[in-house]
Amino acid sequence: MSNTKKLHVKKGDTVMVLSGDDKGKTGRVLTVYPDKTRALVEGINIVTKHRKPTAQNTSGSIDKIEAPVHLSNLMVMVDGKPTRIGRKRDENGKLQRFSKKSGEIIK
């Protein structure tokens, strides 16, 4: 059993960025890194990556890629509005995420 904490963000969620250069932008979560408490968000935190020439890529390149964002800077969007996330048990005893703003169950 790992001792990673339950996170408010999951792969596939639409999130809004709360601070930083991309503040106010929204995107879809591509990957979550629980051990680093970071997430990779589509189109957010774009950085320039310089790649050295290799046998396959003889010229090298300068690529723009997404870098992970800290989870504290992300808020889940439900029905186009940012909301805090709560957890409650359903009738089967399974934990489900819900929107604190609307009370709606998330996935």
Long-range contacts (C-beta under 8 A, 24 or more apart in sequence): 4-34, 4-35, 5-34, 6-87, 6-95, 7-32, 7-34, 7-37, 7-71, 8-71, 8-76, 8-84, 8-85, 8-97, 9-39, 9-71, 9-74, 9-76, 10-97, 10-107, 12-107, 13-76, 13-77, 13-106, 14-76, 14-77, 15-39, 15-41, 15-74, 15-75, 15-76, 15-77, 16-74, 16-75, 16-77, 16-82, 17-41, 17-44, 17-69, 17-73, 17-74, 18-72, 18-73, 18-74, 18-75, 19-73, 20-45, 20-69, 20-73, 21-45, 22-69, 26-77, 29-74, 30-66, 31-68, 32-71, 33-68, 36-68, 37-70, 37-71, 37-72, 38-68, 38-69, 38-70, 38-71, 39-68, 39-69, 39-71, 39-74, 40-66, 40-67, 40-68, 40-69, 41-66, 41-69, 41-74, 42-66, 44-69, 45-69, 76-106, 78-102, 78-104, 78-106, 79-104
